[in-house]
């Protein structure tokens, strides 16, 4: 019985220890947050568009004249173009958001 109470006392005492809080990210302003969102959005969209461009190129090359594969490669190229277009428009979206929040 005393072993269990000692263990309980040890656990309760250990949980009351004070730890320093570590701040991982601090944004100085709303403008900085919106710029970070823009950068992340552009990076993700450009990365996905590059993947679609690569897939389209591989399908085009290895399609060997198959009309179905050629059509799939065209669709992948269109998707890549849309992705690059959205990545290019990301700064405009952030500018609109800045106008809305007044940053």
Secondary structure, DSSP 8 states (H G I E B T S, - for coil): -HHHHHHHHHHHHHHT-----------S-HHHHHHHHHHHHHHHHHHHHHHHHHHHHHHHHHTTT-HHHHHHHHHHHHHHHHHHHHHHHHHHHHHHHHHHHT-
